[in-house]
Amino acid sequence: MPEPVATNLMLNNGERAFYSVATTWAQVTLPIGSFGVNPLATGVLCVTSERLLFSGHPKNATISLKKIVDCHCYSDFLKVDKTTGKSDLFTMTAGDARYVIALIRALKHQGKARVALVERKDEKDTYVTRVRLEAATEKQKEKLRYFGCTFDKGITKGQASDAIDECVRLYPEKDIEYYNRPATEEQREKLRSFGEDPDEDLDESGEPLSYGQAKDWIWECEIDQRAKDEKRFSDECDKLSKQRHEPGGDLY
């Protein structure tokens, strides 16, 4: 996007101007059997982050970028088609018209990307809210018990998570102790399922595998397994693609 430009026109909060051009504004009229143009005012057309803003005499006009469905460049004017209402014409050189069209497209694309980002954030917030209302996991309850906490039978994931965060803040040494305790049999079994040997010492200290070390080890195994699965899927797709393009290799 180009840098915003200064303008004397009144803009909304957060609205920015990007280009201005002197023009005559007109609208297309369609009497039966002919194509007509109805000049309305002379002034300045400004392209902003939200709209096409025309300031002229004797009339002003505003066209929201959201309402613009198409633009057409002609030798001496720009035609703007909207979702509703008559098409608008603005006199200008073909070069100015092409630049205005490029700006409009870029701004509309940027607006769609911003909307998509907001929608994704809303979806994430909705998901987090829903998950926080689910029943607390046994691992959460186990950690709360380790800290000596009591809790209601219907404690939720969100409540448990907040309580654990507060326990860690108040008793950091207890949290370190929690992760330095021996690995659970459940963790060891999980590591065995990945073909690992959790009974081997991790270092020369001779210390047994800790809960925290096992947790990190499992996480690394899961990442490796995911990468292997993705590569296997990719290799299968490549194989099918080669078969499809070999002579007599039509899969259908």
C-alpha positions in Angstrom: 0.0 0.0 0.0 1.2 3.6 -0.7 1.8 6.0 2.1 -1.3 8.0 3.2 -1.6 11.6 1.9 -2.8 14.8 3.5 -6.3 15.9 2.8 -8.6 18.8 3.8 -11.6 16.5 3.7 -13.3 15.4 6.9 -12.4 11.7 7.6 -13.6 9.2 10.2 -11.5 8.2 13.1 -8.8 5.8 11.7 -9.7 6.6 8.1 -6.7 7.4 5.9 -6.6 9.1 2.5 -4.4 7.6 -0.3 -5.1 9.6 -3.5 -6.9 12.6 -4.7 -7.8 13.7 -8.2 -9.8 16.6 -9.7 -12.9 15.3 -11.4 -16.4 15.8 -12.6 -18.9 13.4 -11.0 -21.8 12.1 -13.1 -24.2 9.1 -13.0 -25.3 6.8 -15.8 -28.9 7.3 -16.9 -30.6 4.6 -19.0 -33.6 6.0 -20.9 -35.2 3.5 -23.3 -33.0 2.9 -26.3 -30.0 5.1 -25.3 -27.1 5.5 -22.9 -27.1 8.8 -21.1 -24.8 10.6 -18.6 -26.1 13.0 -16.1 -23.3 15.4 -14.8 -23.9 16.2 -11.1 -20.9 18.2 -9.7 -17.3 19.2 -10.2 -14.7 18.8 -7.4 -12.2 16.3 -6.0 -12.4 12.6 -5.7 -10.4 11.1 -2.7 -9.7 7.4 -2.3 -9.6 6.5 1.4 -9.2 3.3 3.4 -13.0 3.1 3.7 -14.6 4.8 0.6 -14.5 7.0 -2.4 -15.1 10.4 -1.1 -16.2 13.1 -3.6 -16.3 16.7 -2.5 -17.7 19.1 -5.0 -20.2 21.8 -6.0 -23.1 21.7 -5.8 -23.1 18.1 -4.4 -20.9 15.7 -2.4 -21.0 11.9 -2.6 -19.6 8.9 -0.7 -19.3 5.3 -2.0 -18.3 2.7 0.5 -15.6 0.3 -0.7 -17.9 -2.6 0.4 -20.5 -1.5 -2.1 -18.2 -1.4 -5.1 -18.6 -4.5 -7.2 -16.6 -3.5 -10.3 -14.6 -0.6 -11.9 -13.9 0.1 -15.5 -11.2 2.3 -17.0 -12.0 4.4 -20.1 -9.9 6.9 -22.0 -11.2 9.9 -20.1 -13.2 8.6 -17.1 -13.6 5.9 -14.5 -16.9 4.0 -14.1 -17.8 2.5 -10.7 -20.5 -0.1 -10.4 -22.1 -0.7 -7.0 -24.3 -3.3 -5.4 -27.3 -0.8 -5.5 -28.0 2.4 -7.3 -26.8 3.9 -10.6 -23.2 3.5 -11.8 -21.0 6.5 -11.0 -18.6 8.2 -13.5 -15.6 10.3 -12.6 -13.7 12.2 -15.4 -9.9 11.6 -15.3 -7.1 10.4 -17.4 -6.8 6.6 -18.2 -3.6 6.6 -16.0 -5.4 8.1 -13.0 -8.3 5.7 -13.6 -6.0 2.6 -13.6 -4.3 3.8 -10.4 -7.6 4.4 -8.6 -8.8 0.9 -9.6 -5.6 -0.6 -8.3 -6.0 1.2 -5.0 -9.6 0.1 -4.7 -8.8 -3.5 -5.3 -5.8 -3.4 -2.8 -7.9 -1.7 -0.1 -10.8 -4.2 -0.6 -8.4 -7.1 -0.4 -6.8 -5.6 2.7 -10.3 -5.2 4.2 -11.3 -8.8 3.5 -8.0 -10.0 5.1 -8.7 -7.9 8.2 -12.2 -9.2 8.5 -10.9 -12.8 8.1 -8.4 -12.1 10.9 -11.1 -10.8 13.2 -13.3 -13.8 12.3 -10.5 -16.2 13.1 -9.9 -14.4 16.4 -13.6 -14.6 17.2 -13.6 -18.3 16.4 -10.5 -18.9 18.6 -12.1 -16.9 21.5 -15.3 -19.0 21.1 -13.4 -22.2 21.1 -11.4 -21.2 24.2 -14.6 -20.2 26.0 -16.2 -23.5 25.1 -13.2 -25.6 26.2 -12.9 -23.7 29.5 -16.4 -24.7 30.3 -15.6 -28.4 29.8 -14.9 -30.7 32.8 -11.4 -30.5 34.2 -9.0 -33.3 33.1 -7.6 -35.9 35.5 -4.1 -34.4 34.9 -5.4 -31.0 36.1 -7.0 -32.6 39.1 -3.8 -34.5 39.9 -1.7 -31.4 39.8 -4.2 -29.5 42.0 -4.0 -32.4 44.5 -0.2 -32.2 44.4 -0.4 -28.6 45.5 -2.8 -29.7 48.3 -5.8 -28.0 46.8 -9.4 -29.0 47.2 -12.0 -28.4 44.5 -15.6 -29.0 43.7 -16.7 -32.1 41.9 -17.9 -30.0 38.9 -14.7 -28.0 38.5 -14.2 -26.9 34.9 -11.0 -26.8 32.7 -10.9 -23.0 33.0 -11.3 -23.0 36.7 -8.6 -25.7 37.1 -6.3 -23.9 34.8 -6.7 -20.6 36.7 -6.2 -22.4 40.0 -3.0 -24.1 38.8 -1.6 -20.8 37.5 -2.2 -19.2 40.9 -0.6 -22.2 42.7 2.5 -22.0 40.5 2.7 -18.2 41.1 2.5 -18.7 44.9 4.6 -21.9 45.2 7.1 -22.0 42.4 9.3 -24.5 44.3 6.4 -26.9 44.5 5.9 -26.7 40.7 9.6 -27.5 40.2 9.2 -30.4 42.6 6.2 -31.6 40.6 8.2 -31.8 37.4 11.3 -33.3 39.0 9.3 -36.3 40.5 9.8 -39.7 38.8 8.0 -40.3 35.5 4.6 -42.0 35.8 4.0 -45.5 34.4 1.5 -43.9 32.0 4.3 -41.8 30.6 6.7 -44.7 30.3 4.1 -46.8 28.5 3.5 -43.9 26.1 7.2 -43.7 25.3 7.3 -47.4 24.7 4.5 -47.0 22.2 6.9 -44.8 20.2 9.6 -47.4 20.3 11.6 -45.6 23.0 13.1 -47.1 26.1 12.1 -45.0 29.1 14.1 -47.2 31.5 17.4 -45.9 30.2 19.0 -43.1 32.1 18.9 -39.8 30.2 22.3 -38.6 31.3 25.4 -39.8 33.2 24.1 -38.7 36.5 22.2 -42.0 37.0 19.1 -40.1 38.0 15.8 -41.8 37.0 13.6 -40.3 34.3 11.6 -37.4 35.7 8.0 -36.4 35.0 9.2 -33.2 33.3 11.8 -35.0 31.1 9.2 -37.7 30.1 6.7 -35.0 29.2 9.3 -33.2 26.9 10.3 -36.6 25.4 6.8 -37.5 24.6 6.2 -34.2 23.0 9.3 -34.7 20.8 8.1 -38.2 19.8 4.7 -36.8 18.9 6.3 -34.1 16.7 8.5 -36.7 15.0 5.5 -39.0 14.4 3.5 -36.2 12.9 6.4 -35.4 10.5 6.7 -39.0 9.5 2.9 -39.3 8.9 3.0 -36.1 6.8 5.9 -37.4 4.7 4.2 -40.7 4.2 1.1 -39.0 3.0 3.1 -36.7 0.7 5.0 -39.7 -0.8 1.7 -41.5 -1.5 0.4 -38.4 -3.3 3.6 -38.2 -5.4 3.3 -41.9 -6.2 -0.3 -41.5 -7.3 0.5 -38.4 -9.3 3.4 -40.2 -11.2 1.1 -43.2 -11.9 -1.6 -40.8 -13.2 0.8 -39.2 -15.7 2.5 -42.4 -16.9 1.4 -43.9 -20.2 -1.5 -46.2 -19.5 -1.5 -45.0 -15.9 -4.9 -43.5 -15.8 -6.3 -44.2 -12.3 -9.9 -43.8 -13.4 
